[in-house]
Amino acid sequence: MVSCELPQTGFQPRPYAQTQPMAQQGPFMLGIDVLESRGFDLIRGKRVGLITNQTSMTGRGERTRTAMQRGLGRNLVALYAPEHGIDGTIGAGLHVSTRRDNVTGLTVYSLYGPTRKPTPAMLAPIDVLVFDLQDIGCRSYTYISTMIVAMEAAAECGKQFVVLDRPNPLGGWRVEGPPLESQWKSFVGQIPVPYVHGMTAGEVAMMACSRGWVARVPRLDVVKMQGWSRGMTWQDTGLRWYQTSPNIPHATSPFYYVATGILGGATSVDIGIGTENPFGYAGGSGVNPQALYAYCQRLNAPGVSFSPYAKNGFGGVRLNISPRATADITALDVLLLGEINRLSGGKVIGRMSGSKLNLFNKVYGSESLYRDLRRGVPAMSIVARWQGFNQSFRSQRQRFLLYP
C-alpha cells in the first residue's frame, strides 16, 4: 500500500484570477480561457493531470485537453474521467473503464468504476490535478462529488489542486431544497449544501475546504471566469452548450432535472426520459392528466407552465420552464411528487423498497420525504421546513462567492 499523507495545514483560498490582472478577450472568459491567456503560468513546468470530459471546452470550442497539450506539451501526462466517461455517452450509474484517449494518446483513468477517488498510483505521475467539468448546479449530480473526493486525494498525496471555473447554468442566486443529513452522505450527495446551491464549482471548492467538508485540504487554486455574474443564464454567456450527460442535452435541461429529478426516483412514474426533453414530464401510472393539470394551475410557479398529456397508461403534465423563472423549482418537484402519489392512491411512494428507496433517500438527503408522504404530511409543509436552512446557507456561502 502506497502512503502519501502530509500534515494537515490551514486552508488559504487563492482565487487565482482575482488577485492577478487578467488579459482582456471579449466580455466573457471561462477559467480555461483565462489560464490559457496567461500561458498556463499557474501550472507551467509541472506534471499535470486533468479531470475532463466532453464538456471541457474552451470558449472558442476547442477541447481543454487539446489546448493544454498544445500549451504544456509532454507535461500534460494523465486524464481522469467522471461518471458518463470522457465522451459523456455512458449511461447513468454505469461503470466507466480506464482506457487510452484517442485525442491525446494519454491514459484516461476512470473515476466512476471500482474506485471513485483517485488512488495514489493514479496520482503518482503528476504534480498538479486540474478540474475542468461543467456542473449543472444540483447536489445530486455527481461531478461535484468527483471534485470533492479528488481534492481529498490530492491533499493526501501532496498534489496541488486547480479548479478551472465555469458558469452555474441555474444562475448564482437560486438556493433551494432540503439539507443533506450526514447519514445519507453518498456520491449523489457528498457535501451538506441545499439541493440547489447557486454556486460555481470554484466557489464550492473554496467553501468545502474552509468548512471541513473535505477530509484533508489540498493546496487549492481557483481560476476565475471573466465577465460572469450571478444573474446570468447560460444564454447570457454566448457559449455553446455541450450535453453534460445523455439526459442533459440542452442548456435548459438542468432546470428540468431539478424540477422532476426527485420525483423520478419513485415507482411507476414518468419524467420524460427517452423523449426530446428528459426530465420535462411529470406523470404516473393511471394518473388522470386533467386532475394533475388542474392542481398545477393552482400552484404559484412564476415562469413555469404546464400542459396535460397521456401515453402508454401514464398521465401527467409536460413542463415548460423559463430560465428566468422565479418559482422554487425544487419545491415544485416535491409538490408534483406529493400530488402524483395522491392521485395514484399512494402507489408511487407505497411501492418503493430496497435499493430504489435507498437511492431515493440519498438523492433527497433524508428519509423524511418518504416517511412524511406515507404519513400524509402535506407537501407544502415539507417544503416550508427548508426555508430556514436555505436562508442560513445563503449567509454562510457569502464569503466564498467570487462573482457579483
C-alpha positions in Angstrom: 0.0 0.0 0.0 1.4 3.4 -1.1 1.0 6.1 1.6 1.5 9.7 0.7 -0.2 11.6 3.5 1.1 15.0 4.5 0.4 17.0 7.7 -2.8 19.0 7.6 -2.4 22.7 7.2 -4.8 25.6 7.4 -6.8 26.4 4.3 -5.8 29.6 2.5 -8.1 30.0 -0.6 -6.4 31.5 -3.6 -8.8 32.8 -6.3 -6.1 33.0 -8.9 -7.7 35.3 -11.4 -9.0 37.6 -8.7 -5.6 38.6 -7.4 -3.8 38.9 -10.7 -4.6 41.1 -13.8 -6.5 39.2 -16.5 -5.9 39.5 -20.2 -9.0 41.1 -21.9 -10.5 38.9 -24.6 -14.1 39.9 -25.1 -16.8 40.2 -22.4 -16.7 36.6 -21.2 -13.9 34.1 -20.5 -14.0 30.7 -18.9 -11.4 29.6 -16.4 -9.6 27.6 -19.0 -9.5 30.7 -21.3 -8.1 32.9 -18.6 -5.4 30.3 -17.8 -4.5 29.8 -21.4 -4.3 33.6 -22.0 -1.6 33.7 -19.3 0.4 30.9 -20.9 -0.7 28.3 -18.3 1.7 30.1 -15.9 0.0 28.6 -12.8 0.9 25.1 -13.8 3.8 25.5 -16.3 6.8 23.3 -15.6 4.7 20.9 -13.6 3.4 17.5 -14.5 -0.4 17.9 -14.9 -3.3 15.6 -14.6 -6.7 16.8 -15.9 -10.2 15.7 -14.8 -12.1 16.2 -18.0 -14.9 15.1 -20.4 -16.9 16.3 -23.4 -18.0 19.5 -21.6 -14.4 20.6 -21.0 -14.2 23.0 -23.9 -12.7 26.4 -24.3 -14.9 29.4 -25.1 -13.9 29.1 -28.8 -15.0 25.4 -28.9 -11.6 23.6 -28.5 -11.2 20.7 -26.1 -9.5 21.7 -22.9 -7.2 18.7 -23.2 -6.1 19.7 -26.7 -5.4 23.3 -25.7 -3.5 22.1 -22.6 -1.5 19.5 -24.6 -0.5 22.2 -27.1 0.5 24.6 -24.3 2.1 22.2 -22.0 3.5 19.5 -24.3 4.6 16.4 -22.5 3.8 17.9 -19.1 0.1 17.0 -19.6 0.6 13.4 -18.5 -2.7 11.9 -17.5 -6.5 12.3 -17.8 -9.3 11.4 -15.4 -13.0 10.8 -16.4 -16.1 11.1 -14.2 -19.5 9.4 -14.5 -20.6 9.0 -18.1 -16.9 8.8 -19.3 -14.7 11.2 -21.2 -17.1 11.4 -24.1 -20.3 11.6 -22.0 -22.0 8.7 -23.7 -22.1 6.1 -20.9 -25.5 5.8 -19.1 -26.2 7.0 -15.6 -24.8 4.7 -12.9 -22.8 2.5 -15.3 -19.1 1.9 -14.6 -16.5 3.8 -16.7 -13.4 1.9 -17.8 -9.8 3.1 -17.8 -8.7 3.4 -21.4 -6.5 5.4 -23.8 -7.8 8.7 -25.1 -7.8 8.7 -28.9 -7.5 12.6 -29.0 -4.3 13.0 -26.9 -3.0 9.4 -26.6 -2.9 9.7 -22.8 -4.3 7.3 -20.3 -7.8 8.2 -19.1 -8.2 6.9 -15.5 -11.8 6.1 -14.5 -13.2 8.0 -11.5 -16.5 6.1 -11.8 -15.7 2.5 -11.6 -14.3 0.3 -8.8 -12.9 3.5 -7.3 -14.3 7.0 -7.5 -11.4 8.6 -5.6 -8.1 8.8 -7.4 -5.7 6.3 -5.9 -2.1 7.2 -5.0 -1.0 5.1 -8.0 -3.2 7.2 -10.3 -1.7 10.4 -9.0 1.9 9.3 -8.8 2.8 10.6 -12.3 1.5 14.2 -11.6 2.3 17.3 -9.5 -1.0 19.1 -10.0 -4.5 17.9 -10.6 -6.8 20.2 -12.6 -10.6 20.0 -12.5 -12.5 21.3 -15.6 -16.0 19.8 -15.8 -19.3 21.6 -16.5 -21.6 21.1 -13.5 -25.3 21.7 -13.5 -25.8 23.3 -10.1 -27.7 20.4 -8.4 -26.4 18.5 -5.4 -27.3 15.1 -6.7 -25.3 15.4 -10.0 -22.0 13.6 -9.4 -19.5 15.9 -10.9 -19.1 18.0 -7.8 -18.8 14.7 -5.8 -15.9 13.8 -8.1 -14.3 17.1 -7.4 -14.6 16.7 -3.6 -13.1 13.2 -3.4 -10.4 14.2 -5.9 -9.5 17.2 -3.7 -9.1 14.8 -0.8 -6.9 12.5 -2.8 -4.7 15.4 -4.0 -4.2 16.6 -0.4 -3.3 13.1 0.8 -0.7 12.8 -1.9 0.7 16.4 -1.6 -0.6 17.5 -5.0 -1.8 21.0 -5.9 -5.5 21.1 -7.0 -6.7 23.7 -9.5 -10.3 24.4 -10.4 -10.9 26.0 -13.8 -14.2 27.7 -13.1 -17.4 27.5 -15.2 -20.9 29.0 -15.0 -23.6 27.6 -12.9 -26.4 27.1 -15.6 -29.1 27.6 -12.9 -27.6 31.0 -12.1 -25.9 32.2 -9.0 -28.9 33.3 -6.9 -31.1 30.2 -6.8 -30.8 28.4 -3.4 -33.5 25.8 -2.9 -34.3 22.4 -1.4 -33.6 20.2 1.6 -30.3 19.9 3.5 -28.3 16.7 3.4 -28.3 14.7 6.6 -24.9 13.2 7.4 -26.1 9.6 7.5 -27.2 10.0 3.8 -23.9 11.3 2.5 -23.2 9.5 -0.8 -21.9 10.1 -4.3 -25.2 11.7 -5.1 -24.9 14.0 -2.1 -21.3 14.5 -0.9 -21.5 17.8 0.8 -24.1 19.5 3.1 -25.5 22.1 0.7 -29.1 22.6 -0.4 -30.3 20.6 -3.3 -29.7 23.7 -5.4 -26.8 25.8 -4.0 -26.4 28.6 -6.6 -22.5 28.3 -6.6 -19.9 27.6 -9.2 -17.5 24.7 -8.8 -14.7 27.0 -7.7 -16.9 28.6 -5.1 -18.0 25.2 -3.8 -14.3 24.0 -3.7 -13.4 27.0 -1.5 -16.3 26.6 0.8 -15.7 22.8 1.1 -12.1 23.4 2.2 -12.9 26.1 4.7 -15.9 24.3 6.2 -14.2 20.9 6.6 -16.3 19.1 4.0 -13.1 17.5 2.7 -11.2 15.1 4.9 -7.9 16.7 4.0 -7.3 20.2 2.5 -5.2 20.5 -0.6 -3.3 23.5 -1.9 -6.2 24.9 -3.8 -6.2 27.5 -6.7 -9.4 28.6 -8.4 -9.0 30.2 -11.8 -12.0 32.6 -12.0 -14.0 33.3 -15.1 -14.0 36.8 -16.5 -17.4 38.6 -17.1 -19.7 36.1 -15.3 -22.2 37.4 -12.8 -24.8 35.7 -10.6 -27.8 36.8 -12.5 -26.6 35.4 -15.8 -28.4 32.5 -17.5 -26.4 30.2 -19.8 -27.7 32.1 -22.9 -26.1 35.3 -21.5 -22.6 33.8 -21.8 -22.8 33.3 -25.5 -21.3 29.8 -25.0 -22.5 26.7 -26.9 -24.0 24.1 -24.6 -22.3 20.6 -24.6 -24.6 18.0 -23.1 -23.2 17.1 -19.7 -24.6 13.6 -19.9 -27.1 11.7 -22.1 -30.2 13.0 -20.3 -28.9 16.7 -20.0 -28.9 17.6 -23.7 -30.0 21.2 -23.6 -28.8 24.3 -21.8 -32.2 24.4 -20.1 -32.1 20.7 -19.0 -30.6 21.5 -15.6 -33.9 23.3 -14.7 -36.0 20.3 -15.6 -33.6 17.9 -13.8 -34.2 19.9 -10.6 -38.0 20.0 -11.2 -38.5 16.3 -11.6 -35.3 14.5 -10.5 -36.6 13.6 -7.0 -39.9 12.5 -8.5 -38.1 10.3 -10.9 -36.7 8.2 -8.1 -40.2 7.0 -7.2 -42.0 4.0 -8.7 -44.5 3.9 -11.6 -43.7 7.5 -12.7 -42.8 9.2 -16.0 -40.4 12.1 -16.2 -39.8 12.0 -19.9 -36.5 10.0 -20.1 -36.1 9.0 -23.7 -38.1 11.9 -25.0 -37.0 15.2 -26.7 -36.9 16.8 -23.2 -35.7 14.4 -20.5 -37.0 15.4 -17.1 -39.6 17.6 -18.8 -42.6 15.5 -17.9 -44.2 14.6 -14.6 -46.7 11.8 -14.6 -47.7 8.5 -13.0 -49.3 5.2 -14.0 -53.0 5.5 -14.0 -53.0 9.2 -13.1 -55.7 11.4 -14.5 -53.8 14.1 -16.5 -56.6 16.7 -16.2 -56.7 16.3 -12.5 -52.9 16.9 -12.2 -53.1 19.7 -14.7 -55.8 21.4 -12.6 -53.6 21.0 -9.5 -50.6 22.6 -11.3 -52.7 25.5 -12.5 -53.4 26.3 -8.8 -49.7 26.4 -7.9 -47.8 29.7 -7.6 -45.0 28.8 -10.0 -43.9 32.0 -11.9 -42.1 31.2 -15.1 -43.4 27.6 -15.3 -46.3 26.5 -17.4 -48.0 23.1 -17.8 -49.9 21.1 -20.4 -51.6 17.7 -19.8 -50.5 14.5 -21.6 -51.4 10.8 -21.6 -49.4 8.0 -23.1 -48.9 4.3 -22.5 -51.1 4.2 -19.4 -49.3 7.2 -17.8 -51.0 10.5 -17.3 -49.4 13.8 -16.2 -48.2 17.2 -17.3 -45.4 18.5 -19.6 -43.4 21.3 -18.1 -42.2 24.5 -19.7 -39.7 26.3 -17.5 -38.2 29.7 -18.4 -34.6 30.1 -17.4 -35.8 33.4 -15.8 -38.4 31.6 -13.7 -38.7 32.8 -10.2 -40.5 29.7 -9.0 -38.9 27.4 -6.4 -38.4 24.5 -8.8 -37.1 22.1 -6.1 -40.4 22.8 -4.2 -42.2 22.1 -7.5 -40.5 18.6 -7.6 -41.8 17.7 -4.2 -45.3 19.2 -4.8 -45.6 17.2 -8.1 -44.5 14.0 -6.3 -47.0 14.5 -3.5 -49.9 15.1 -5.8 -49.0 12.3 -8.2 -48.7 10.0 -5.2 -52.2 11.1 -4.0 -53.7 10.6 -7.5 -52.2 7.2 -7.7 -53.7 6.1 -4.4 -50.4 6.2 -2.7 -48.8 3.6 -5.1 -45.9 5.9 -6.2 -44.4 6.0 -2.7 -46.0 2.9 -1.2 -44.3 0.5 -3.6 -40.8 1.7 -3.0 -38.4 -0.6 -1.3 -34.8 -1.9 -1.2 -32.1 -0.3 -3.3 -34.6 2.0 -5.1 -35.8 3.5 -1.8 -32.2 3.8 -0.6 -31.2 5.8 -3.7 -34.4 7.9 -3.4 -33.4 8.9 0.2 -29.8 9.6 -0.8 -30.9 11.9 -3.6 -33.3 13.8 -1.3 -30.7 13.7 1.5 -33.0 12.3 4.1 -35.6 9.6 4.6 -38.0 12.3 5.9 -39.7 12.9 2.5 -40.6 9.2 2.1 -41.8 9.0 5.7 -43.8 12.2 5.6 -45.6 11.4 2.4 -46.5 8.0 3.7 -48.0 9.6 6.8 -50.0 12.1 4.7 -48.0 15.2 5.6 -48.9 18.0 3.0 -46.1 18.7 0.5 -46.3 22.4 1.3 -45.5 21.7 4.9 -42.4 19.6 3.8 -41.2 22.5 1.6 -41.7 25.0 4.4 -39.1 23.2 6.6 -36.3 24.0 4.2 -36.6 27.8 4.3 -34.6 28.4 7.5 -31.8 26.2 6.3 -31.8 27.9 2.9 -31.6 31.3 4.4 -28.8 30.3 6.7 -26.9 28.8 3.8 -27.2 32.0 1.8 -25.4 33.8 4.7 -22.8 31.1 5.2 -21.8 30.9 1.5 -21.4 34.7 1.2 -17.7 35.0 1.9 -16.9 32.3 -0.7 -18.7 33.9 -3.6 -16.2 35.0 -6.3 -18.7 36.8 -8.6 -21.1 39.7 -8.1 
